[in-house]
Amino acid sequence: MTRDPFTPAGTYDPAGPPPGCPAHGIGPGGLRRLYGPGAEDLEAVYEELRSEHGAVAPALVHEDVPIWVVLGHSENMRLVRTPSHFSRDTRLWGPMQDGTVKPDHPLMPHLAWQPLCCHAEGDEHLRLRGAVNGAISTIDHRGVRRHINRATQHLVNKFCEHGKADLVSQFAERLPMMVMCEILGMPDEYNDRIVEAARDLPKGTETAIASNEYIMDVLMRLTARRRAEPEDDFTSHLINHPARLTDQEVSQHLRLVLIIAYESTANLLANVLRVVLTDPRFRAQLNGGQMTVPQAVEQSMWDEPPFSTIIGYFAKQDAELGGQHIRKGEGLILGIAPGNVDPRVRPDTKANMQGNRSHLAFSGGPHECPGQDIGRAIADVGVDALLTRLPDAELACDEDELEWEETLSNRHLVALPVKFAPKPPQDVMARPAHPVPSQRRTDWQVGTPQPELVVPVPVAPAPEPEPAVQRGVFQRLLRWWRGE
């Protein structure tokens, strides 16, 4: 029999457990909250929901708004691959239509509809997504991999003589931005401010508006510049695509690409490096040649994907999913992290997933991440080059001292302190004896530096950080997220 415990917002019994009650993670209708007290460990919450409800479970997001969370691997795949039933157009969500979810809702950065390919459907989706895909197809992957290597050498040079570093703030949060600025055609815009803004913008903090305004100003100036004088970069190809995007559409899609690529790749880099430094078995497999860096990256996307969930998908009509009856207008969370550990496809979560790319890290269906190969390249080359430079790097604190900032959408490592024997900087201006191979290496080993891997090529020094821009006062969240 199909269970049907889920009803629209506003129809629950308002009685709930008093403050301090052990059941404080339970909200109206007896549903589990995915936020606040009792939801500090979402991995455990998902497993409780799986045990109680199966592959699709009813839950509550901020302000006790009801939603379905999809926990099963095959159910998540059906969710993203059935656009006739499930859409990413947030305007279809009942709580958005009836005003239950207001403009200042904490999840509005994820929920505010925008005229972007990730929210569009049908012909409009084909037009916008076609332009993005077309621009991505022009990227010189061999050149990008060389730039990743050079950028890694530049970053490592800044701390290699000190014998210690924080691989989150000094590496994982910087390398993706250096690479994305190069790809978009704005290498001179890379500085401390744009890194800070990219980290701050999605959080909905009091400074998020100023961060958004800063990034949009950079991207709008870039769009105007490339409209007048196109070059061989992502932005120019996006502008000149036959879809004929407006300047507003171009700049908004540049922001989408920049922020999503930055956040996901920064998390991926930090996660891979953390496992290498804290898991002796994982590192031994690399040392012994049983695992390559690309395989280590893929394993990390199974174990700790850069985004835990995507909010959200919305039912266009009544549907059945995972034994649950989903009503038209109800919302669903794409459960990337819980789907990756679905016991039906992964009974042993410690098993090595080498060669298996069926994880959910890049979503799937019409809205599958179009830039996943760039993210993989940044992680593959960046981790390879860094650990080749610092083969003796060790964690500089106890593993249980590591801290994360966890939200419903992702789990971000705060810091990853390491120590190593001080080393001299490399000359990143030296001409390489051999080019960087365009394909991923298969013979990398920790502790066995291969000189040919470090192949810097001529590059102008990275610009010095610009002074921080004065941040403004918090305004309406919906307005800034729409870029108004």
C-alpha positions in Angstrom: 0.0 0.0 0.0 1.3 3.5 -0.8 2.0 5.6 2.2 0.6 9.1 2.1 1.8 10.9 5.2 2.6 14.2 3.4 0.2 17.1 3.1 0.6 20.7 1.9 1.9 23.4 4.2 -0.5 24.8 6.7 -2.5 21.6 7.3 -0.4 20.1 10.1 -1.3 19.8 13.7 0.7 22.9 15.1 1.5 21.1 18.3 5.1 20.3 18.5 7.7 19.3 21.2 8.6 22.1 23.6 12.1 23.6 23.6 14.7 21.3 25.1 12.6 18.2 24.4 14.7 15.2 23.1 12.4 15.3 20.1 13.4 18.8 19.1 14.3 17.6 15.6 10.7 16.7 15.1 8.3 19.3 13.6 4.6 19.6 12.9 3.0 16.4 11.8 5.8 14.4 13.3 8.1 15.2 10.4 11.9 15.4 10.7 13.5 18.8 10.4 16.5 19.1 8.0 17.7 22.2 9.8 18.3 23.5 13.4 18.7 21.5 16.6 18.6 17.8 15.9 19.9 18.2 12.3 23.6 18.8 13.0 24.4 15.4 11.5 22.3 15.2 8.4 23.9 11.9 7.3 22.4 10.3 10.4 19.1 12.0 9.8 18.9 10.7 6.2 19.6 7.2 7.4 16.8 7.5 10.0 14.4 8.7 7.3 15.5 5.9 5.0 14.8 3.3 7.7 11.4 4.8 8.5 10.1 5.8 5.1 12.3 4.1 2.4 13.7 5.7 -0.7 11.6 8.9 -0.6 10.8 10.5 2.8 8.7 13.5 3.9 10.6 16.2 5.8 10.7 19.9 6.7 13.1 22.6 5.6 13.5 26.0 7.2 10.4 27.6 8.8 8.9 24.1 8.7 8.0 24.1 5.0 7.2 20.5 3.9 9.3 18.8 1.2 10.2 15.4 0.0 13.8 14.3 0.3 14.9 11.6 -2.2 17.2 9.1 -0.6 17.4 6.3 -3.2 19.9 6.2 -6.0 17.5 5.0 -8.7 14.8 7.3 -7.4 17.1 10.3 -7.7 18.0 9.2 -11.2 14.3 9.0 -12.1 13.7 12.4 -10.6 16.3 14.1 -12.8 15.6 12.1 -15.9 11.8 12.6 -16.0 11.2 16.2 -17.0 7.6 15.4 -18.0 6.9 14.9 -14.3 9.5 16.9 -12.4 10.7 20.4 -13.1 13.3 22.8 -11.7 11.0 25.7 -12.1 10.5 26.9 -8.6 7.3 28.8 -9.5 5.5 25.5 -9.6 6.0 24.9 -5.9 2.8 25.2 -3.9 4.4 27.0 -0.9 5.9 29.6 -3.3 2.5 30.1 -5.0 0.5 30.5 -1.8 3.1 32.8 -0.1 4.2 30.3 2.6 7.7 30.8 1.4 8.4 34.5 1.5 11.2 36.5 -0.1 13.3 36.5 3.1 13.1 32.7 3.5 16.6 31.3 4.4 16.6 29.1 1.3 15.6 31.8 -1.2 19.1 31.8 -2.8 18.3 28.3 -4.0 14.6 28.9 -4.6 14.3 32.3 -6.3 13.3 31.7 -9.9 15.7 33.3 -12.4 15.7 33.3 -16.2 18.6 30.8 -16.3 19.0 27.5 -18.0 18.9 25.7 -14.7 15.3 26.9 -14.1 14.1 26.9 -17.7 12.2 24.2 -19.6 11.4 23.3 -23.2 12.6 25.5 -26.0 13.9 28.2 -23.6 16.0 25.6 -21.8 17.3 24.3 -25.1 18.2 27.9 -26.2 20.0 28.8 -22.9 21.6 25.5 -22.2 22.7 25.2 -25.9 24.6 28.5 -25.6 26.3 27.3 -22.4 27.2 23.9 -23.9 28.4 25.6 -27.0 30.7 27.9 -25.1 32.1 25.0 -23.0 32.8 23.0 -26.1 35.3 25.6 -27.3 37.5 25.3 -24.2 41.0 24.2 -24.9 41.3 21.4 -22.3 45.0 20.9 -22.9 45.6 24.6 -22.3 43.4 24.6 -19.2 45.4 21.7 -17.7 48.6 23.6 -18.3 47.1 26.6 -16.6 46.0 24.5 -13.6 49.5 23.3 -13.3 51.0 26.8 -13.4 48.4 28.1 -11.0 49.2 25.3 -8.5 52.9 26.0 -8.7 52.2 29.7 -8.1 50.1 29.0 -5.0 52.5 26.4 -3.6 55.4 28.9 -4.0 53.6 31.2 -1.6 53.9 28.8 1.3 56.4 26.1 0.5 59.3 27.8 2.3 57.3 28.1 5.5 56.9 24.3 6.1 53.2 24.7 6.9 50.0 25.8 5.2 46.2 25.6 5.4 45.3 23.8 2.2 41.7 25.1 2.3 42.2 28.9 2.5 45.6 28.9 0.7 44.9 26.3 -2.0 41.5 24.7 -2.4 39.6 28.0 -2.2 42.0 29.7 -4.6 42.9 27.4 -7.4 39.3 27.1 -8.8 38.9 30.8 -8.9 42.3 31.3 -10.7 41.3 28.7 -13.3 37.7 30.0 -13.8 39.0 33.6 -14.2 41.3 32.4 -17.0 38.5 30.4 -18.7 36.0 33.2 -18.6 38.6 35.6 -20.0 39.3 37.8 -17.0 42.6 36.6 -15.4 43.3 40.2 -14.2 40.2 40.1 -12.0 41.6 37.3 -9.8 42.3 38.6 -6.3 41.4 38.1 -2.7 38.2 40.1 -3.0 36.7 37.9 -5.7 37.6 34.7 -3.7 35.9 36.2 -0.6 32.9 37.3 -2.6 32.4 33.9 -4.2 32.5 32.2 -0.7 30.1 34.8 0.8 27.5 35.3 -2.0 25.5 32.0 -1.5 25.3 32.3 2.3 22.7 35.0 2.6 24.8 36.9 5.1 24.7 40.7 5.8 27.6 41.1 3.4 26.2 38.9 0.7 24.6 41.7 -1.2 27.8 43.6 -1.5 29.5 40.4 -2.6 26.9 39.8 -5.3 27.1 43.4 -6.5 30.9 43.1 -6.8 30.8 39.9 -8.8 28.0 41.2 -11.1 29.9 44.4 -11.7 32.9 42.4 -12.7 30.9 40.1 -15.0 28.8 42.9 -16.6 32.0 44.8 -17.4 33.5 41.7 -18.9 30.4 41.1 -21.0 30.4 44.7 -22.4 34.2 44.4 -23.1 33.8 41.1 -25.0 30.7 42.3 -26.8 32.9 45.1 -28.2 36.1 43.1 -28.6 35.6 39.3 -28.6 38.5 37.0 -27.9 38.9 33.2 -27.8 37.4 32.7 -24.3 34.2 31.3 -22.8 32.5 34.7 -22.5 33.1 35.6 -26.1 31.8 32.3 -27.3 28.7 32.6 -25.1 28.0 36.1 -26.5 28.5 35.0 -30.1 26.5 31.8 -29.9 23.6 31.6 -32.4 21.2 31.7 -29.4 21.9 35.4 -29.2 21.8 35.9 -25.5 21.3 39.4 -24.2 23.9 41.1 -22.1 21.8 40.4 -19.0 21.5 36.7 -19.9 25.2 36.5 -20.6 26.2 38.1 -17.3 23.7 36.1 -15.2 24.9 32.8 -16.8 28.5 33.8 -16.2 27.7 34.2 -12.5 25.9 30.9 -12.4 28.9 29.1 -14.0 31.5 31.0 -11.9 29.8 30.4 -8.5 28.7 26.8 -9.0 32.1 25.8 -10.5 34.0 27.6 -7.8 32.1 26.2 -4.8 31.8 22.6 -6.0 35.5 22.4 -7.1 36.8 24.1 -3.9 34.9 21.5 -1.8 36.1 18.6 -4.1 39.8 19.7 -3.7 39.5 20.0 0.1 37.7 16.6 0.4 40.3 14.7 -1.7 43.2 16.2 0.1 41.6 15.5 3.5 41.2 11.8 2.7 44.7 11.5 1.4 46.0 13.1 4.6 43.8 11.2 7.1 43.1 7.8 5.7 46.2 5.6 5.7 44.5 2.9 3.5 43.6 5.5 0.9 47.1 6.9 0.9 48.6 3.5 0.8 46.6 2.7 -2.4 48.1 5.8 -4.0 51.6 5.0 -2.8 51.3 1.4 -4.0 50.0 2.4 -7.4 46.6 0.7 -6.9 44.8 4.0 -7.3 45.5 7.0 -9.5 44.7 10.6 -8.6 41.7 10.7 -11.0 40.4 7.5 -9.4 40.9 9.1 -6.0 38.9 12.1 -7.1 36.1 9.9 -8.4 36.1 7.9 -5.1 35.8 11.2 -3.2 32.7 12.1 -5.3 31.1 8.9 -4.1 32.0 9.4 -0.4 31.7 13.1 0.0 30.2 14.9 -3.0 30.9 18.6 -3.4 27.1 19.3 -3.1 25.1 17.1 -0.6 21.8 18.0 -2.1 20.2 20.2 -4.8 17.1 22.2 -3.9 14.9 21.5 -5.6 12.6 19.7 -8.1 8.9 20.3 -8.3 6.1 18.0 -9.4 4.3 19.1 -12.6 1.6 16.5 -12.0 0.7 13.8 -9.5 3.3 11.0 -9.6 4.6 8.0 -7.8 8.2 7.9 -6.7 9.8 5.4 -4.3 6.4 4.1 -3.1 5.2 7.6 -2.3 2.4 9.6 -3.8 3.8 13.0 -4.9 1.1 15.6 -5.5 1.3 18.3 -8.2 3.1 21.3 -6.8 5.0 19.5 -4.1 8.8 20.0 -3.8 11.6 17.4 -3.8 15.2 17.6 -2.7 17.7 15.8 -5.0 19.6 13.7 -2.4 23.1 13.4 -3.8 24.9 12.4 -0.6 22.2 9.9 0.7 21.7 8.5 -2.9 25.4 7.8 -3.1 25.2 5.5 -0.1 21.9 3.8 -1.0 22.5 0.2 0.3 20.8 -1.2 -2.7 23.6 0.0 -5.0 26.4 0.3 -2.4 25.9 -2.3 0.4 29.5 -1.7 1.6 30.2 2.0 1.8 33.9 1.3 2.4 34.2 -0.6 -0.9 36.5 0.9 -3.6 34.4 2.4 -6.4 37.2 2.5 -8.9 36.0 2.9 -12.5 32.4 3.6 -11.4 31.1 7.0 -12.4 27.5 6.4 -11.6 27.6 8.6 -8.5 25.2 11.6 -8.3 27.8 14.3 -7.8 27.0 16.0 -11.1 23.3 15.3 -11.0 21.9 14.0 -14.3 19.2 14.4 -17.0 18.6 17.7 -18.8 20.2 19.7 -15.9 23.4 17.6 -15.5 26.4 19.7 -14.7 27.8 20.8 -18.1 31.3 21.7 -16.7 32.1 18.5 -14.9 35.1 17.8 -17.0 36.6 21.1 -16.0 36.0 20.4 -12.3 37.6 17.0 -12.7 40.6 18.5 -14.4 41.1 21.1 -11.7 41.0 18.4 -9.0 43.1 15.8 -10.9 45.9 18.2 -12.0 45.8 20.3 -8.8 46.0 17.5 -6.3 48.7 15.7 -8.5 50.9 18.8 -8.8 50.5 19.8 -5.1 51.4 16.4 -3.7 54.2 16.0 -6.1 55.7 19.3 -4.7 54.9 18.3 -1.1 55.1 14.5 -1.0 55.8 14.6 2.8 52.8 16.7 3.7 51.1 15.6 6.9 48.1 16.7 8.9 49.2 19.3 11.4 46.4 18.6 13.9 44.4 15.6 15.2 41.8 14.5 12.7 39.0 15.0 15.2 40.0 18.7 15.4 38.9 19.3 11.8 35.7 21.4 11.5 33.1 21.8 8.9 30.5 24.3 8.0 27.4 22.2 7.1 24.3 23.3 5.4 21.5 21.5 3.7 23.3 22.0 0.3 26.9 21.1 1.2 29.5 20.4 3.8 32.5 22.7 3.6 35.8 21.9 5.4 36.8 25.0 7.3 40.6 24.4 7.4 43.1 21.7 6.6 46.4 22.5 8.3 49.5 20.6 7.1 53.2 20.5 7.8 56.1 19.5 5.6 59.8 20.1 5.2 60.4 23.6 3.9 61.1 23.7 0.2 62.4 26.4 -2.2 60.0 28.0 -4.7 59.9 26.9 -8.3 60.5 29.2 -11.2 57.0 29.3 -12.7 58.4 31.4 -15.6 60.8 28.6 -16.7 60.1 27.1 -20.1 59.1 23.4 -19.8 61.2 20.7 -21.3 58.1 18.6 -21.9 54.4 19.7 -22.3 51.8 18.8 -19.8 49.9 15.7 -21.1 46.3 16.4 -22.0 45.2 13.1 -20.6 45.1 12.1 -17.0 48.3 10.4 -15.7 48.0 6.8 -14.5 51.3 6.4 -12.7 51.2 9.1 -9.9 52.4 8.0 -6.5 52.6 9.9 -3.2 56.2 10.2 -2.1 57.7 9.4 -5.5 58.1 12.8 -7.2 58.2 12.7 -11.0 60.1 15.7 -12.3 58.3 15.7 -15.6 55.0 16.4 -13.8 56.1 19.9 -12.8 56.2 21.7 -16.1 55.6 25.4 -15.6 55.3 27.5 -18.7 55.7 31.3 -19.2 53.0 33.2 -17.5 52.6 36.7 -16.1 52.8 37.0 -12.4 49.3 36.9 -10.8 48.0 40.3 -9.9 48.4 41.5 -6.3 45.1 41.4 -4.3 43.0 44.5 -4.6 41.8 46.4 -1.5 38.6 45.0 -0.1 35.5 46.7 -1.3 33.3 48.3 1.5 30.4 45.9 2.0 26.8 47.2 2.1 23.8 46.6 4.3 21.6 43.5 3.9 18.7 44.1 1.6 16.0 41.8 0.4 17.4 38.4 -0.4 15.2 37.8 -3.4 16.2 41.1 -5.0 20.0 40.5 -4.9 19.8 36.9 -5.9 18.0 37.9 -9.1 20.8 40.4 -9.7 18.5 43.4 -9.6 
